[in-house]
Amino acid sequence: MKIVVAYSGGLDTSVLLKWLKEKYNAEIIAYCADVGQADELDGLEAKALATGASKCYIGDLKETFARDYIYPMFQANALYEGRYLLGTSIARPCITKDMIDIAIKEGADAIAHGATGKGNDQVRFELAANALAPQLKVIAPWRDDEFRKQFPGRSEMIAYAESHGIPIRQSMKKPYSMDRNLLHISFEAGMLEDIWYDATTEKDRAMYVLSVSPEEAPDTPQYVQLLFEKGNVIGLATEGIEDIMKETGVTAEGTRGEYTLLSPYGVMMVLNTLGGKHGIGRIDIVENRFVGMKSRGVYETPGGTILLAAHRDLETLTVDREAQKVRDSLIPEYAAMVYNGFWFAPEREAIQALVTKTQETVNGEVRLKLYKGNVMQAGRRSPNSLYSEEIATMEGGYEELYNQNDATGFIALNGLRLKQFSRVNNK
């Protein structure tokens, strides 16, 4: 038997890898996706091989993740329960697809993951697998009674690792769990399970990775301009962008006027750095998991927060009112599909087609001011602008474009049903 295992190099997945090899007498292939975890991948391949894997694949998905997952989702302005920018949710279908491609290439019989039986990730992983490769068996050790009995806690895992020669870092566990990718970092569990716990105090500032606290952000605001083409950011202009690009290893794809043209990955890297510098994108929420329970999460999404603010602002200028109304009516459902793991479902793809159509005119520029955790609109312009100063002006004139007398009949017709309802029911 051959199993491809989702592998991060941490204690849990290292133990899981060895346990699967023993239980199923299987060849184990480790798989890890690089979706922007930074230095978390250092030494991963050597560790996987030392733990018992015959091979270790590390998929470089950073550009794919930004282009094919983050960007389409932000074209839809997706927010789960009105607040969560879906950073963990949207990474899962990207990771699963590449892992399945490897499993098919290797002729594997099954794939396995280390998601627990209480979380959303097990659902996201397996629904994606069902849609993409229904012939593959999916193994979830945390839903195996034998596995949970053998490893009721972290101490048993450490003992198992030591007895089996699994290399682990002997360090105190952080009082929370963390998941990082290009779009965000999430923090859960530990002290955060107390929903009255204040995670904004000075003693908790070391927890955050992508952003400074608003209190520590610069006292001077910074402007950033975003250049859009069909609903996607293709260029940025801001003070010090060359230094940010050098710091993050991002290269330009050209210039257009004052804008530096960047790939989707480059845009996210620069916006994350900018937003983080100004304390942007931190939220603390209690959300409804798909499996039925409520959970608390603290999230850092600096670049995504800026991107969403800019995109929504430009749409107010360039998208027809009724088309936007139809699209927006579907967004809560779209966001729930992403959160619940239905990225590869036909209904999500159908809504995405509608979203793509609405983005044809979302071209132009947005200027934002970043200051101490806030993203403030500071200007927008577009060759597809539906705004007309001549029509909207309060200074009079231009009667050929808008005759105010026409409003009399408009109001009368819209008020007819209200008058009739009142006559009948409010005697």
Secondary structure, DSSP 8 states (H G I E B T S, - for coil): -EEEEE--SSHHHHHHHHHHHHHHT-EEEEEEEESS-GGGGTTHHHHHHHHT-SEEEEEE-HHHHIIIIIHHHHHTT--BTTTB--HHHHHHHHHHHHHHHHHHHHT-SEEE----TTSSHHHHHHHHHHHH-TTSEEE-GGG-HHHHHH-SSHHHHHHHHHHTT---------SSEEEE-SS-EEEESGGGGSTT--TTSGGGGGG-SS---GGGS-SS-EEEEEEEETTEEEEEEETTHHHHHHHHT----EEETTEEE--HHHHHHHHHHHHHHTT--EEEEEEE-TTS-EEEEEEE-HHHHHHHHHHHHHHHHHS-HHHHHHHHHHHHHHHHHHHHT-TTSHHHHHHHHHHHHHGGG--EEEEEEEETTEEEEEEEE-TT----HHHH-SS---TTT--TTHHHHHHHHHHHHHHHHHHHH--
